[in-house]
Amino acid sequence: MSLIFYFAPMSTATLTQIVIEELGVPCDRKQLDLKAGDAKKPEFVKINPNAKVPTIVHDGVAIWESAAITMYLGETFGVDKGLYPAPGPRRGEAMKWITWTNVSLGEAVYRRGHNGEWAAPEDKNPRALETANRDIAQLLGILDQALAGKQFLLGEFTLADAHVNSFCDWLRHSKVDFAAFANVNAWAARCAARPAYQRVMAHG
């Protein structure tokens, strides 16, 4: 079995690092320097034409998009370890939350960034930023409600929790306000207490 993991510190690849650490899967880790343009070099673009991390290559097949990577690694390595549901409705529930993170929540987050902190001063759009912040709060409210009375999204911890929580970490780093979401904050603390999460955070 050959698994190569392309990543960069302080990127959404941290999410995949946590997933791999939870699974305990050996891999060849290749760190890219995004500021130096490593992701745009021909040899990497040949693997991932999007020129982004995270990317994995499993037995010669390149897989990109963090949601696809989490689901693929879960299906391939996580079922026997109790970290990902077997085929059936519970797997559908895990897939739902992983995809929701990247599509519904992700869209609002990227809209926030492109109209706010990531934008050049002349491109900032306060009204669009306000709308994005409102949409993010609504989406986090959905997550908060889903966690009411539960330890984790599916009851027991799965890679869906690792995926969604790591994305929420990124939002906190971007100064999204989580004060109103007590269930999310309590769940995030449980996710952060896991040894795999702590190992990844300790190594940056």
C-alpha positions as CSV (number, residue, x, y, z in Angstrom):
1,M,0.0,0.0,0.0
2,S,1.4,3.4,-1.0
3,L,-0.2,6.6,0.4
4,I,1.4,10.0,-0.3
5,F,0.0,13.1,1.4
6,Y,0.7,16.5,0.1
7,F,0.1,19.3,2.7
8,A,1.1,22.7,3.8
9,P,1.0,24.1,7.4
10,M,-1.8,26.5,8.3
11,S,-4.0,25.3,5.5
12,T,-7.1,23.2,5.2
13,A,-4.7,20.3,4.8
14,T,-4.6,20.2,8.6
15,L,-8.0,18.7,8.4
16,T,-6.6,15.8,6.4
17,Q,-3.6,15.5,8.8
18,I,-6.0,14.9,11.7
19,V,-8.0,12.3,9.7
20,I,-4.9,10.4,8.8
21,E,-3.6,10.6,12.4
22,E,-7.0,9.3,13.7
23,L,-6.7,6.4,11.3
24,G,-3.1,5.7,12.1
25,V,-2.4,5.1,8.4
26,P,1.3,5.3,7.4
27,C,2.0,7.7,4.6
28,D,4.7,9.6,2.9
29,R,4.2,13.2,3.9
30,K,5.3,15.8,1.4
31,Q,5.2,19.4,2.6
32,L,4.7,22.2,0.1
33,D,5.7,25.8,0.5
34,L,2.7,27.6,-0.9
35,K,4.3,31.0,-0.7
36,A,7.2,29.8,-2.7
37,G,4.8,28.5,-5.4
38,D,5.4,24.8,-4.8
39,A,1.7,24.0,-5.5
40,K,2.0,25.6,-9.0
41,K,5.1,23.7,-10.1
42,P,4.4,21.4,-13.1
43,E,5.2,18.2,-11.2
44,F,2.5,19.0,-8.6
45,V,-0.1,20.4,-11.1
46,K,0.3,17.1,-13.0
47,I,-1.0,15.4,-9.8
48,N,-3.6,18.1,-8.9
49,P,-4.5,20.5,-11.7
50,N,-6.2,22.7,-9.1
51,A,-2.8,23.4,-7.6
52,K,-4.1,23.1,-4.0
53,V,-3.6,21.0,-0.9
54,P,-4.6,18.7,0.6
55,T,-4.0,16.0,-2.0
56,I,-3.4,12.3,-1.6
57,V,-2.1,9.7,-4.0
58,H,-3.2,6.2,-3.0
59,D,-1.7,3.3,-5.0
60,G,-1.0,5.7,-7.8
61,V,-4.4,7.4,-7.9
62,A,-4.6,11.1,-7.1
63,I,-7.5,12.2,-4.9
64,W,-8.1,15.9,-4.1
65,E,-10.8,18.0,-2.3
66,S,-10.7,17.5,1.5
67,A,-14.3,16.2,1.7
68,A,-13.6,13.5,-0.9
69,I,-10.3,12.6,0.9
70,T,-12.0,12.3,4.3
71,M,-14.8,10.1,2.9
72,Y,-12.4,7.9,0.9
73,L,-10.0,7.4,3.7
74,G,-12.9,6.7,6.1
75,E,-14.4,4.1,3.7
76,T,-11.0,2.5,3.0
77,F,-9.4,2.5,6.5
78,G,-11.9,3.7,9.0
79,V,-14.8,1.2,9.2
80,D,-13.0,-1.6,11.0
81,K,-11.6,0.9,13.4
82,G,-15.0,2.3,14.3
83,L,-14.1,5.7,12.9
84,Y,-16.4,5.7,9.9
85,P,-19.8,4.0,9.4
86,A,-20.3,0.9,7.3
87,P,-22.5,1.4,4.1
88,G,-26.0,2.4,5.1
89,P,-27.9,5.4,6.5
90,R,-25.3,6.3,9.1
91,R,-22.6,6.5,6.4
92,G,-25.0,8.8,4.6
93,E,-25.3,11.0,7.7
94,A,-21.5,11.2,7.9
95,M,-21.2,12.1,4.2
96,K,-23.9,14.7,4.7
97,W,-22.0,16.6,7.4
98,I,-18.6,16.3,5.6
99,T,-20.1,17.7,2.3
100,W,-22.2,20.3,4.1
101,T,-19.0,21.7,5.6
102,N,-17.2,22.1,2.3
103,V,-20.2,23.2,0.2
104,S,-22.8,25.1,2.3
105,L,-20.6,26.4,5.1
106,G,-17.6,26.6,2.8
107,E,-19.4,28.8,0.3
108,A,-20.3,31.4,2.9
109,V,-16.8,31.3,4.4
110,Y,-15.1,31.9,1.1
111,R,-17.6,34.7,0.3
112,R,-16.7,36.3,3.6
113,G,-13.0,36.0,2.9
114,H,-13.2,37.4,-0.6
115,N,-15.3,40.4,0.5
116,G,-13.3,41.0,3.7
117,E,-10.0,39.8,5.1
118,W,-8.6,38.3,1.8
119,A,-9.6,41.2,-0.4
120,A,-7.5,44.2,-1.4
121,P,-8.8,47.4,0.3
122,E,-10.5,48.6,-2.9
123,D,-12.3,45.2,-3.3
124,K,-13.7,45.0,0.1
125,N,-17.5,45.0,0.1
126,P,-19.0,45.7,3.6
127,R,-22.6,44.8,2.6
128,A,-21.6,41.4,1.1
129,L,-19.4,40.8,4.1
130,E,-22.3,41.4,6.5
131,T,-24.5,39.0,4.5
132,A,-21.8,36.4,4.6
133,N,-21.4,36.7,8.3
134,R,-25.1,36.4,8.8
135,D,-25.2,33.3,6.6
136,I,-22.3,31.7,8.5
137,A,-24.1,32.4,11.8
138,Q,-27.2,30.7,10.5
139,L,-25.2,27.7,9.3
140,L,-23.4,27.4,12.7
141,G,-26.8,27.5,14.3
142,I,-27.8,24.4,12.2
143,L,-24.7,22.7,13.5
144,D,-25.4,23.8,17.1
145,Q,-28.9,22.5,16.9
146,A,-27.8,19.1,15.5
147,L,-25.4,18.7,18.4
148,A,-28.1,19.3,21.1
149,G,-28.1,16.4,23.5
150,K,-25.3,14.6,21.7
151,Q,-21.6,14.1,22.3
152,F,-20.8,13.9,18.6
153,L,-22.6,14.3,15.3
154,L,-23.5,10.7,14.9
155,G,-23.7,10.0,18.6
156,E,-20.2,8.4,18.7
157,F,-17.1,10.0,17.3
158,T,-16.4,9.6,13.6
159,L,-14.2,11.2,11.0
160,A,-17.2,13.5,10.3
161,D,-16.5,15.2,13.6
162,A,-12.8,15.5,12.9
163,H,-13.6,17.0,9.5
164,V,-16.2,19.5,10.6
165,N,-14.4,20.5,13.8
166,S,-11.1,21.2,12.0
167,F,-12.9,23.5,9.5
168,C,-14.5,25.3,12.5
169,D,-11.0,25.7,13.9
170,W,-10.1,27.6,10.7
171,L,-13.2,29.8,11.2
172,R,-12.1,30.7,14.7
173,H,-8.6,31.5,13.4
174,S,-10.4,33.8,10.9
175,K,-12.1,35.6,13.8
176,V,-15.6,34.1,13.3
177,D,-17.6,34.6,16.6
178,F,-18.6,31.3,18.2
179,A,-19.9,32.7,21.4
180,A,-23.6,32.0,20.6
181,F,-23.0,28.3,19.9
182,A,-22.6,26.5,23.2
183,N,-23.2,23.0,21.8
184,V,-20.6,23.6,19.1
185,N,-18.1,24.8,21.6
186,A,-18.6,21.9,24.0
187,W,-18.3,19.4,21.1
188,A,-15.2,21.2,19.8
189,A,-13.6,20.8,23.2
190,R,-14.4,17.0,23.1
191,C,-12.9,16.8,19.6
192,A,-9.8,18.7,20.6
193,A,-9.2,16.4,23.6
194,R,-8.6,13.4,21.3
195,P,-5.0,12.2,21.2
196,A,-4.8,12.3,17.4
197,Y,-5.9,16.0,17.4
198,Q,-3.4,16.9,20.1
199,R,-0.6,15.2,18.3
200,V,-1.2,17.1,15.1
201,M,-1.5,20.4,16.9
202,A,1.7,19.8,18.8
203,H,3.6,19.3,15.6
204,G,2.0,22.4,13.9
